[in-house]
Amino acid sequence: MRASFLFGEVFTGLRRNITMTIAMILTTAISLGLFGGGLLVVQMANKTQQIFLDRVEVQIFLTDDISTSDPQCTSDICASLRSDLESTPSVVSVQYLNRDDAVADATERVFRDQPELASLVSPDSFPASFKVKLSDPERFGVIEDQFGLRPGVQSVLNQRDLVDRLFSVLAGVRNAAFAVAVVQAIAAVLLIANMVQIAAFTRRTEVGIMRLVGATRWYTQLPFLLEAVVASLIGAVLAIAGLFTAKVGFVDSVLGDLYQANILARITTSDVLLVSPVLLVVGVGMATVTSYVTLRLYVRH
């Protein structure tokens, strides 16, 4: 098969069904763009999770009698708790916060940008506590089991629970993007199938002549398959361009403060480059499979 003839047929088919070609390109671009956005959210969530896990602490709050009477943690109960915590496997550090320390931590860190709330904080608002840093956040259960019912312990707070709530929100965003992408992908598949059928019907006379002079079925149907592949490839390129544009023009500005505060991991150019080949493969693969199945099922002559 001469390449010039093949490319000519592909170009003619795309131009002849221009409105459907444009619709397929745009639908494919939107579908792959949403799919790529979901992949970027997954990457951001994984990196953000690591940021938070590195900060995760277990906080052991002490009872009111210790909080009131033992600001230096010198009593037998408090000192014993501290010693046992420091000797527990996977514990990296133990910091004791008396009520004054807790007030300072709340006003200088937690409510730093909310002076009206900081002014309401008093020593009676917080119990004394131990902040325990773990090398493995998954060992929180060990700390709770060993110290949760010890004398002098009021409650045990695991910040991992807060991190999990944050990632449930990110997972919801990711799942929503994937769900819309699936709907768009179904629309793209139907458009590809219709495009192939219409293209084959439009050129049925010339295809029939070619078959009469000895052309094989594969020879006559390959241009239709390539038309769909080219249109999907253009859609994939538009999707990748859209991801880069959205990152630079929207995401970086909207999430800039969260990036600076190291609350969310930054979506980088490398992340977009990493998902780009996936979008190309998915787009071309979707077009190839759909076109081939359509040609086999509906275009038999």
C-alpha positions in Angstrom: 0.0 0.0 0.0 1.5 3.3 -1.0 1.8 5.7 1.9 0.7 8.7 -0.2 -2.6 7.0 -1.1 -3.2 5.9 2.5 -2.6 9.4 4.0 -4.7 10.9 1.2 -7.6 8.7 2.1 -7.2 9.5 5.8 -7.1 13.3 5.1 -10.1 13.0 2.8 -12.1 11.1 5.3 -11.4 13.6 8.1 -12.2 16.5 5.9 -15.4 15.0 4.5 -16.9 14.3 8.0 -15.5 17.5 9.5 -18.2 18.2 12.0 -18.2 14.7 13.4 -14.4 14.7 13.4 -14.3 17.9 15.5 -16.9 16.5 17.9 -14.9 13.4 18.4 -11.7 15.3 18.9 -13.3 17.5 21.5 -15.0 14.7 23.3 -11.8 12.7 23.4 -9.9 15.7 24.7 -12.4 16.3 27.5 -12.5 12.6 28.4 -8.7 12.3 28.5 -8.3 15.6 30.2 -10.5 14.6 33.1 -8.8 11.2 33.2 -5.4 12.9 33.4 -6.7 15.3 36.0 -7.7 12.3 38.1 -4.2 10.8 37.7 -2.7 14.1 38.8 -4.9 14.2 41.9 -3.7 10.7 42.8 -0.1 11.8 42.5 -0.8 14.9 44.6 -2.6 12.9 47.2 0.2 10.4 47.5 2.9 13.1 47.9 0.7 15.1 50.3 0.1 12.0 52.3 3.8 11.5 52.8 4.2 15.1 53.9 1.5 14.7 56.5 2.7 11.3 57.7 6.1 12.8 58.3 4.4 15.3 60.7 2.0 12.9 62.3 2.2 12.9 66.1 0.3 11.1 68.8 -0.8 13.4 71.6 -1.6 12.0 75.0 -3.7 14.3 77.2 -3.3 14.1 80.9 -5.9 14.4 83.6 -6.8 17.7 85.3 -5.0 16.9 88.6 -1.7 16.3 86.8 -2.2 19.3 84.5 -2.9 21.6 87.5 -0.3 20.3 90.0 2.6 19.1 88.0 3.8 21.7 85.4 7.3 20.2 85.3 6.3 16.5 85.0 8.1 15.5 88.1 5.5 13.5 89.8 5.8 9.7 89.8 2.8 9.2 87.5 3.9 11.8 84.9 7.6 10.9 85.0 6.8 7.2 84.7 4.6 7.9 81.6 7.4 9.9 80.0 10.1 7.3 80.7 7.9 4.5 79.4 7.0 6.5 76.3 10.7 7.2 75.5 11.6 3.5 75.8 8.7 2.4 73.5 9.9 1.0 70.1 9.3 3.3 67.2 9.0 6.4 69.4 11.4 9.1 68.0 10.7 11.9 70.5 8.6 12.8 73.5 7.7 16.4 74.3 5.9 17.5 77.5 3.5 20.4 77.2 2.2 21.9 80.4 -0.8 24.2 80.3 1.3 27.3 79.7 3.1 25.6 76.8 -0.3 24.5 75.4 -1.6 28.0 75.5 1.6 29.3 73.8 1.4 26.6 71.1 -2.3 27.5 70.4 -1.8 31.3 70.2 1.5 31.2 68.3 0.8 28.3 65.9 -2.9 27.2 65.8 -4.6 30.6 66.1 -1.7 32.7 64.7 -3.9 34.3 62.0 -7.0 34.5 64.2 -6.2 36.9 67.1 -9.9 37.1 68.1 -9.8 33.4 68.9 -6.3 33.5 70.4 -7.5 36.1 72.9 -10.0 33.6 74.3 -7.4 31.0 75.1 -6.6 30.5 78.8 -4.5 27.9 80.7 -7.8 26.2 81.8 -8.6 25.6 78.1 -6.0 22.9 77.6 -4.8 20.0 79.7 -1.1 19.1 79.9 0.0 16.6 77.3 2.8 14.5 75.7 3.5 15.0 72.0 4.9 11.7 70.7 6.6 11.5 67.3 6.7 8.0 65.8 9.0 6.6 63.1 6.0 4.5 61.9 2.6 6.3 62.1 0.9 2.9 61.8 2.1 2.0 65.3 -0.4 4.4 66.8 -2.5 1.5 68.0 0.5 0.3 70.1 0.7 3.6 71.9 -3.1 3.7 72.5 -3.1 0.1 73.8 -0.2 0.6 76.2 -1.0 4.1 77.5 -4.7 4.8 76.9 -5.8 3.3 80.2 -2.8 4.3 82.3 -3.3 6.3 85.5 -3.1 10.0 84.7 -4.1 9.7 81.0 -7.3 11.4 80.0 -7.3 10.6 76.2 -5.1 9.8 73.3 -5.4 11.8 70.0 -4.0 10.3 66.8 -3.4 13.0 64.1 -3.5 10.2 61.5 -7.3 10.3 61.8 -7.3 13.9 60.7 -5.0 13.1 57.8 -7.3 10.3 56.7 -10.2 12.7 56.6 -8.2 15.1 54.4 -7.4 12.3 52.0 -11.0 11.1 51.9 -11.8 14.6 50.4 -9.1 14.2 47.8 -10.3 10.7 47.0 -13.8 12.1 46.4 -12.4 14.7 44.0 -10.4 12.0 42.2 -13.4 9.7 42.0 -15.6 12.4 40.6 -13.1 13.3 37.9 -12.8 9.6 36.9 -16.6 9.2 36.9 -17.1 12.1 34.5 -14.2 10.8 32.4 -15.9 7.4 32.1 -19.1 9.1 30.8 -17.1 11.2 28.3 -15.1 8.1 27.2 -18.4 6.3 26.5 -19.5 9.3 24.4 -16.1 9.2 22.6 -16.4 5.5 21.8 -19.9 6.0 20.4 -18.7 8.9 18.3 -15.7 6.9 17.0 -18.1 4.0 16.0 -20.5 6.4 14.3 -17.6 8.1 12.5 -16.2 4.9 11.1 -19.7 3.7 10.0 -20.5 7.0 8.3 -17.1 7.1 6.6 -17.4 3.6 5.3 -21.0 4.3 4.1 -19.9 7.5 2.3 -17.2 5.7 0.5 -18.9 2.5 -0.1 -18.8 2.8 -3.9 -15.1 3.4 -4.2 -14.4 0.6 -1.6 -16.6 -1.7 -3.6 -14.6 -1.0 -6.8 -11.3 -1.6 -5.0 -12.6 -4.9 -3.7 -13.6 -5.9 -7.3 -10.1 -5.2 -8.6 -8.5 -7.5 -5.9 -7.9 -5.2 -2.9 -8.0 -7.0 0.4 -10.4 -6.2 3.2 -7.6 -4.9 5.4 -6.4 -2.7 2.6 -9.8 -1.0 2.2 -10.6 -0.7 5.9 -7.2 0.6 7.2 -7.9 4.2 6.2 -11.1 4.3 8.3 -9.2 2.9 11.4 -6.4 5.5 10.9 -8.9 8.3 10.7 -10.2 7.5 14.1 -6.7 7.1 15.5 -5.6 10.5 14.1 -8.6 12.2 15.5 -8.1 10.6 18.9 -4.4 11.5 18.8 -5.3 15.1 18.2 -7.7 14.9 21.1 -5.0 13.5 23.4 -2.6 16.3 22.4 -5.3 18.8 23.2 -5.9 17.1 26.6 -2.2 17.3 27.5 -2.1 21.0 26.4 -5.2 21.6 28.5 -3.5 20.0 31.6 -0.4 22.2 31.2 -2.6 25.3 30.7 -4.8 24.5 33.7 -1.7 23.9 35.9 0.0 27.2 35.0 -3.1 29.4 34.6 -5.4 28.1 37.3 -4.1 25.4 39.7 -0.8 27.1 40.6 -2.6 30.4 41.5 -5.5 28.9 43.3 -3.4 26.5 45.4 -0.4 28.7 45.7 -0.9 29.5 49.4 -1.4 25.8 50.2 1.8 25.0 48.3 3.7 27.7 50.2 2.4 26.4 53.6 3.3 22.9 52.6 -0.2 21.7 53.2 -0.6 20.3 49.7 2.1 18.8 47.5 2.7 20.8 44.4 1.6 19.5 41.0 4.7 19.9 38.9 5.5 20.0 35.2 7.1 16.6 35.7 3.8 15.2 37.0 2.0 16.4 33.8 4.8 15.0 31.7 4.5 11.7 33.5 0.8 11.2 32.7 1.1 12.5 29.1 2.2 9.2 27.6 -0.6 7.4 29.4 -3.1 9.8 27.8 -1.6 9.2 24.4 -1.7 5.4 24.8 -5.2 5.4 26.2 -6.5 7.7 23.4 -4.9 5.8 20.6 -5.8 2.4 22.1 -9.5 3.4 22.6 -9.7 4.6 18.9 -7.9 1.5 17.6 -10.0 -1.0 19.5 -13.3 0.8 18.8 -12.6 1.2 15.1 -11.5 -2.4 14.7 -14.5 -3.8 16.4 -16.9 -1.5 14.5 -15.3 -2.5 11.2 -15.6 -6.2 12.0 -19.2 -6.0 13.2 -20.8 -3.5 11.0 -18.7 -3.1 7.8 -18.6 -6.6 6.3 -18.5 -5.9 2.6 
